[in-house]
Amino acid sequence: QLTLVESGGGSVQFGGSLRLSCVSPEDGLNIFAVGWFRQAPGREREGISCISSAGEMSYYSDEMKGRFTISRDKAKKAVYLQMNSLRLEDTAVYYCAQHSSAYCILMDEKYYASWGQGTQVTVSS
């Protein structure tokens, strides 16, 4: 299992932006797809985005398309989630997770081997 550390969360007003980072000290992160999940209060954790190992393929849930952008920097062993036009309903704890393969096959948690501790995002009006 890899160590994953998220950062970049915080409080932002409606319509604002944040960029989340997911960093691993191990080189292994670069050979796996990485996904972002979130868990809002009282709701189950949901998968929202994923990027393949090489970065050539990405996935977004319908709600995030056009607002969120996932990217990765292999030299920094990092994956980012740029979040724009934030809404109140985006308030959640956001987690990054290492997929068990190089591709984003499914946003099912059972395919993700390692998880970060989460970072809180709060959107206010």
Disulfide bonds with the S-S distance in Angstrom:
Cys22-Cys96 2.07
Cys50-Cys104 1.99
